[in-house]
Amino acid sequence: MNDKWFEGPNGNMILSHDDFHISFMKSGVNPVADALSSMMGFDLVDETAICHDGNTYILVGDWREQLEDKSLKDCIAVFLENPDSHYEASDKPPVN
């Protein structure tokens, strides 16, 4: 795993790139986030998010190794190639 990951204020792990960042949140780490997700009817799962320009593209599970060394374009491609792993609260995929 890349040693540039750091712990964010909500207990998530963050890897910053020049124009986007990747966030990994393990279910159960942040009880407030888990409670809000549960109240909104979302499943409590580990999730990896590609965050760019106000959008959050969320994949269920730990995708850090698959995404950490990729460009934004390549991360979005991974997201689009794995529709069965899209989290229900994710933003809609970008249109090319």
Contacts in CASP RR format, 6 or more apart in sequence:
PFRMAT RR
TARGET T0000
AUTHOR 0000-0000-0000
METHOD contacts of the structure
MODEL  1
MNDKWFEGPNGNMILSHDDFHISFMKSGVNPVADALSSMMGFDLVDETAI
CHDGNTYILVGDWREQLEDKSLKDCIAVFLENPDSHYEASDKPPVN
1 64 0 8 1.000
1 65 0 8 1.000
1 68 0 8 1.000
2 15 0 8 1.000
2 64 0 8 1.000
2 68 0 8 1.000
2 69 0 8 1.000
4 15 0 8 1.000
4 16 0 8 1.000
5 13 0 8 1.000
5 14 0 8 1.000
5 15 0 8 1.000
5 24 0 8 1.000
5 64 0 8 1.000
5 68 0 8 1.000
6 13 0 8 1.000
6 14 0 8 1.000
6 15 0 8 1.000
7 13 0 8 1.000
7 14 0 8 1.000
8 14 0 8 1.000
10 25 0 8 1.000
10 29 0 8 1.000
10 30 0 8 1.000
10 33 0 8 1.000
11 25 0 8 1.000
11 29 0 8 1.000
11 30 0 8 1.000
12 23 0 8 1.000
12 24 0 8 1.000
12 25 0 8 1.000
12 29 0 8 1.000
12 30 0 8 1.000
13 23 0 8 1.000
13 24 0 8 1.000
13 25 0 8 1.000
13 64 0 8 1.000
14 21 0 8 1.000
14 22 0 8 1.000
14 23 0 8 1.000
14 24 0 8 1.000
15 21 0 8 1.000
15 22 0 8 1.000
15 64 0 8 1.000
15 68 0 8 1.000
17 71 0 8 1.000
17 72 0 8 1.000
19 52 0 8 1.000
19 72 0 8 1.000
20 50 0 8 1.000
20 51 0 8 1.000
20 52 0 8 1.000
20 53 0 8 1.000
20 72 0 8 1.000
20 75 0 8 1.000
21 51 0 8 1.000
21 52 0 8 1.000
22 48 0 8 1.000
22 49 0 8 1.000
22 50 0 8 1.000
22 51 0 8 1.000
22 64 0 8 1.000
22 67 0 8 1.000
22 68 0 8 1.000
22 75 0 8 1.000
23 48 0 8 1.000
23 49 0 8 1.000
23 51 0 8 1.000
24 46 0 8 1.000
24 47 0 8 1.000
24 48 0 8 1.000
24 49 0 8 1.000
24 62 0 8 1.000
24 63 0 8 1.000
24 64 0 8 1.000
25 33 0 8 1.000
25 46 0 8 1.000
25 47 0 8 1.000
25 49 0 8 1.000
26 46 0 8 1.000
26 62 0 8 1.000
27 34 0 8 1.000
27 44 0 8 1.000
27 45 0 8 1.000
27 46 0 8 1.000
27 47 0 8 1.000
28 34 0 8 1.000
28 44 0 8 1.000
34 44 0 8 1.000
37 43 0 8 1.000
37 44 0 8 1.000
37 89 0 8 1.000
38 44 0 8 1.000
40 89 0 8 1.000
42 87 0 8 1.000
42 88 0 8 1.000
42 89 0 8 1.000
43 88 0 8 1.000
45 60 0 8 1.000
45 61 0 8 1.000
45 87 0 8 1.000
46 60 0 8 1.000
46 61 0 8 1.000
46 62 0 8 1.000
47 58 0 8 1.000
47 59 0 8 1.000
47 60 0 8 1.000
47 61 0 8 1.000
47 87 0 8 1.000
48 58 0 8 1.000
48 59 0 8 1.000
48 61 0 8 1.000
48 62 0 8 1.000
48 63 0 8 1.000
48 64 0 8 1.000
48 67 0 8 1.000
49 56 0 8 1.000
49 57 0 8 1.000
49 58 0 8 1.000
49 59 0 8 1.000
49 90 0 8 1.000
50 56 0 8 1.000
50 57 0 8 1.000
50 58 0 8 1.000
50 59 0 8 1.000
50 67 0 8 1.000
50 72 0 8 1.000
50 75 0 8 1.000
50 76 0 8 1.000
50 79 0 8 1.000
51 57 0 8 1.000
52 72 0 8 1.000
55 91 0 8 1.000
55 94 0 8 1.000
56 90 0 8 1.000
56 91 0 8 1.000
57 75 0 8 1.000
57 76 0 8 1.000
57 79 0 8 1.000
57 86 0 8 1.000
57 90 0 8 1.000
57 91 0 8 1.000
57 93 0 8 1.000
57 94 0 8 1.000
58 86 0 8 1.000
58 87 0 8 1.000
58 89 0 8 1.000
58 90 0 8 1.000
58 91 0 8 1.000
59 78 0 8 1.000
59 79 0 8 1.000
59 82 0 8 1.000
59 85 0 8 1.000
59 86 0 8 1.000
59 87 0 8 1.000
59 90 0 8 1.000
60 85 0 8 1.000
60 86 0 8 1.000
60 87 0 8 1.000
61 85 0 8 1.000
63 78 0 8 1.000
63 85 0 8 1.000
66 78 0 8 1.000
67 75 0 8 1.000
67 78 0 8 1.000
70 78 0 8 1.000
76 93 0 8 1.000
76 94 0 8 1.000
79 86 0 8 1.000
79 93 0 8 1.000
80 93 0 8 1.000
83 93 0 8 1.000
86 93 0 8 1.000
END
